Structure formats: C-alpha cells, structure tokens
Amino acid sequence: MSRFFALLALVAGGGAVVVGASALARRGPLAELRAALAPIALPLAWAVAAVCMAGSLYFSEVAHFVPCRLCWYQRIAMYPLVLLLGIAAVRRDVAICLYAIPLAAIGAAVSIYHVQLERFPEQATFCSVEAPCNIPPVQQFGFVTLAVMALCGFAAIVALLAVARTPRSAADASGAEQARADTPNGTPGDTPEKELVR
C-alpha cells in the first residue's frame, strides 16, 4: 500500500510542476491546459487533500507508524484543507484561494524542512526517540518518504489553486483572450480604420 501512495505522490508532484508552469504561461499548450483545469481546479485540490489525509490515517491507524512531531504539524496544515476546499468546491468559491494557499504553503515549508532532515539525519531534532523526525519509517523508490509524499500533496494543492477559476469566469477569460487574438492590434473593440470608411 505504501508503494501505491508513493506513486500517487509522484503523480501529484509531477502534476504540480506542469500545472505551476501553466499558471505562468500566456499562450500555447500550457495556457490551454490552464484554461481546461481552471473550472475543476477546486475539486481536484480537494481530492488531493482528501487522499493525503486518507494516506496519513492509513499509515498511522492501519500500518501503525507513530507520527513524529513534524508529521503532526503537516497534518495540522493538511486536514483543514479537506473541509475548506470541499466547501469551496461545492460553492464554487475561488476566494478560498486567499486562505488555502498560505496554509498549504506553510505545510509545504514544514515538509521541505522534514525532507532535508531525513537527508541529513545528523542534525539535532526536537522529536522523540519513539517517533524520530530524521528516520523515515517508509521509503519507496529510494527517496519517496512520508515527508516527500506530503510535500508533493501540498505543492499540487498550491498549483491547482493558483489556476482556479469559477466556470463562468474561466469562460469569460478564455473569451477575452480569444477576442484579443482575433483583433488586428490585439485590443478588443478596436475596428480597423479601413472598415470605418465605406
């Protein structure tokens, strides 16, 4: 089961890179991808948060791995996102991005610290001997630990929320871009002089 969650994390991490790049793209395939993802980004972000929560509960309650203190901090950042993003997805409320992105970013920062602590375990830590922060209980593919899985989840959520739009606003934005592309000088509403003179 840990390999399955590791694979999901790698997919989420790769998706975060692609979606994050699409958020910066102005035209081309990545811009088209952003336009396609925008109306469904909130439900997708909620799904990522829900899978992350389910995975963490599996490892602690089924596999009986004791969460370290940093794991708990990451849970504190991730678990509220399941509720918040779920409500926002139902209500199509993209304003949640203003609150959810900082929360996910804080979780990602904790995950980055946790990952580097696992890579350099000789550092002093504040975790207990029973649940050490620098010794990963799970490691798949040689590098995917629980902290890496959490980081991929947080990154995917941030990337998806960065492109989130309501279906109507996404359609309006797409229409505005198309209008600019269709006009000779790229400004909607401008009419060439030769069309005004009949």
N, C-alpha and C positions, 0 to 999 in steps of 0.2 A: 504493500500500500504506500510506503514511503517513496518508492520509485514513481508511482503514479502521481503523487503530489509534486515530486521533483520535476516531472515532465510538464505538469500544468504550470509550475513556476517558470520554467524556461520559456514556455509559450507566452506567458504573461510578460516576462522580461523582454522577449523579442518584440512582442506587440507594443510594449511601451516605447521602445526605440522608434518603431515605424510610425506610430500614432503621434509621438512627440515631434518627429520630423515633419509630419503632415500639418501640424499646428503652425509651423513656420513657413510652409510652402505657400506661394502666392498663385502658382499655376502648375499645370502638369498633372501626372497621375496621383501624386501625393495630395494635391489640392482637391482632386476628385474624391480621393479616399476620405479626406476630412469632411467634405460635404455629405458623403454617404453615411459616415459614422455619427455626424453631429446630432441627428434626431434620436439615435438609440444609445448615445454615449452614457446617459444616466442609468438606464437599466443594465448596461454592460458593466459600469463601475460598481453598481450594487451587486451584480453577480460575482465579480472578483472579490469584493469584500466578504460576501457570504461564503464563498469557497475557502477563503483564507481563515475565516472563523471556524468553519467546519473542520478544516485541516488541523488547526491548533487544538481544537477539542478532541479530535481523534488521537493526536499524539499524546495528550495528557491523560485523557479519560479511558482510552482503549489500549493504546500502546504503553501507558503508564510511565511516560517520561515526565520527570518533575521539572516544571518550568523554572528557569532561572529568573533573577530579578529583571534583567533586560528583556527577557521574553514577556514578562508581565507588563512592562512599560509599552512594548509593541502591541500587546493585546489591548491595553487601555486606549491606544490610538486607533486600533482597527475595529473593535467591537461596536463602538458608537456609530461608525460609518455604515454598518449594516442597516441600522434603524434609520439614520438620517437620509442615506441615499435611497432606501426603499420608499420612504415617504415622498422624497423629492421626485423619484421616478414616477410614482403614481400621480402626483400632482403636476408633473412636468415643470418643476420649479428649478430652473437653472441657477437661480440666485443662491442655491445651496453651495455652489462652487466657491463662493467667497468664504465659506466657513469650513467646507470639507477639504479643500486643497491645503490650507495651513495645517490641519490636523493630520492629513496623510503625509505631508512634508516632514512634520515632526517625527512621525513614525518611521519614515524613511531615514531620517538622520540617526535615530536610535539604532536602526538596522545596520547602517553603514558602520557605526561605532562597534556594534556587536560583531560584524563580519571581520573587521580588522583585528578585533580582539582574538577571534578564533585563528586568524592567520599568524598572529604574533602572540602566542599564549604566555610568553614570559612576563608580560606586563602585569602590574598589580591590579587586582579587581576587588570590587566590593561585594561580590557574590559569595554565597556559602559553599562549603565543601560538598554538601549534599546535592547542590544544584549549581555547578560551576558555569560561569559565562564563557570561559575560554576553551572548553572541551565539548565539541558538538556531539550530541547523542546520535545524530543522523547525518550521514554524508553520502550522497549519491553522485555518481559520475565524477567522483574525485573532488568536487568542490561545492555541490549544492547542499548546504546545511539548512537548518530551520531558519536561521537569520537571513540567508540568501533568498529563501522562499518568501519570507516576509518582505524583504526589500523589493523583490520583483512585483509582489502584490501592490505595495504602496506606489511604486513607480507607474504601474499600469493604471491605477486609480487617478493619479495626478494627470497623466497623459490624456486619459479619457475625459476628465473634467475640463481640461484645457480646450477641448474641441466641442464641448457640449453646447447644444442649442436646442430650443424647442422646435418641433417640426415646422411650425409656421415661420419662425424667424430664420430657420435654415433655408427654407424655400425662398424667403424674401432676399436673403443674402446671395443665394445662388442666382436669382433673377437679376439682381443688381449687377453682379459680375458679368452675367451674360449680356446685359444691356450695354455695359461699358465695352465689352468685346465687339459688339455689333455696330457701335457708332464709329465713324471715321477717326475722330480725335480722342475716343475713349471716354467722353463725357456724356452721360445720358441726357437727352433732352436737347442737345445741340443739333441744329439742322444745317447741312452744308449750304453755303451761300448760293450755289447754283440751283438748289432746289427751291429757294425762296423767290428767285427771279423766273417768271414764266412768260 
